[in-house]
């Protein structure tokens, strides 16, 4: 299979970065995050891009970052929470080993801490997160090879569940 060993998808705050780094370590491969790629390329935070250019401009950058990472990276790849909104991106994920990290709203509120750096959760975070998930859950599930719930689990437990769900062997 070409491309990453594992692609992580899921909502903001679910732990894609933390679990992704643990998975990469356990699999003996590199870790990459498309949000980090966008920040490095633009020299600005995701929140700044949203404010300065708007969501559409950010999504265009994100689509390019995902396309590039899927062709260049062969380790563990984490995608931004909204990357699966793009139909072309969903098509690119077909045939990839995609892990959807899932969590419920109360866990999300705890983890994101109602953080102002999350531009899509700026007003009434609980309600907005719920609405985002209602719009996105079927998209996450649609691209996923496997789903692992993160609620009440440590990152180590989640990464072990991910290895088991994807039937991957540690390095």
N, C-alpha and C positions, 0 to 999 in steps of 0.2 A: 504494500500500500504506500503510495506517495503521500507526502505531507507529514503533519505532526503525528506523533504517537498517540496523543490525546488532545482534544480540543475541549476546553471548559466553557460552558454557557450557563447563564443564570442571572438573577437580578442583582442589582447593586447591593453590596454588603453581605452577600451569601458566603464569601470566603474564597472566591476564585483565585485570588493572588496567593493567599496563604496555602491553600490546598494545592494549588498548581506548583508552587515551589517545593512543597513536600513530595508531591508525586514525581517531579523531575529528579529530585535527589534520590528517591527510592528506585527510580527506573534508570538512573545513571545517564540522564540526558539534560539538555539545556531547557531553561524556562523562558518564555517570552509572553508579554502582555501587549495587546494592540493599543490599549489606552496609553501605556508608557511610550510606545512608538509614536503616537500622535503628539504627545507632549514634547518628546525629544525633537521631532521634526518641526513643530510649530514654535517651540520655545515658549509656549504658554500652557497654563493649566486647562483642563477640560472645561472647568467653570468659566474661565476667561473666554474661551472660544465660543461657548454658548452665549455669553453676554455680548461679546463684540461682533460675532458673525451670525448668531442664531443657530437653532437646532439643525436646520437643513444643511447649512454649510458644514457643521460638525459631522452630520451623518455621511456626507460625501467624503470627508476625510477618513471617517471610520471605515467606509466601504473599501477604499483604496488600501488602507492599512491591513484590513483582514485579507483581502485578495493577495497582497504582497507576502504577508506572513504565512499564509497557507501554502504558497509555492516555495518560500525560502526556508522555512523552519521545519525541523524534523523531530523536535522534542515535545514538550508540553506547552500548549498555547492557550492563553486565557483571552476571551473576547469580552468587549464591553457589554454591559447589560442590554443595550438596545440594538446591538449589531444584527440580531436575528430579525429585526423589522424589515430589512431589505430583502426582497425576493431573490435577487441575484446572489446575495450572501448565503441565503438558505440553500440555493441550488449548489453552490460551491461546497457546502457542508455535506451534501449527499455523498455517501461513500467514505466519509471520514469517521473516525472513532470519536463520537461526541458524547461528553458526559454533562448532563444537566444537573446542577447542584440546586436543590429546591429547599425552601424554608417557608414557614408561615409568617403572617404579618407581625405578630408579637415579637418573634425572634428578629425580624428585620428592623423593627423599631429599636430594639435593644442594641443591635449591631451597628446600625447606621448612626445611632445617637442623634437622630433628627438633625444631621449635619448640614450646615449651610453650604458646604462645598459640593453638595449634591443638587445641582440646579433643577432637576425635575421634582425635587421634594421640598421646595422652598416654602410652600404654604400648605398647611394641614398634611404633614407627611404621612400619617397613618392612612388617611383617605386616598391620597395620591398614590401611595405604594400599592394599596389594594386595587385601585383602578389600573395602574400599570400592569399588575399581575393578571388581572382579568383580560387585558388586551394581549398580553404576551405569553401566558402559560401554554396555550395550545401551540404557539410557535416554538417555544423551548422543547416541548414534548415532541413536536413534529421532526425536529432535527436530531433528537437524542438517540444514541445507541443504547444508553443506560441512564437511569435516574437514581441519584443518591440524595436522601433527605439529610439535611445538616442540623436540624433542630436538636438541641440538647446534646450534641456530639462535639468532641474536641476535634481540632484539625487533623490530628493523628488518626482518630477513629474514622473520620470522613475519608481521608486518603486511603486507609486500609479497605474501607467499604468500596471505594472507587476501583482499586486494584482488583478486588474480588468481582465486582460487577462487570468489569471490562475483561476479566480473565487475563490480567497482565502479570508477568513475573517480575519481582524486584531484581535489580542488578546485583 
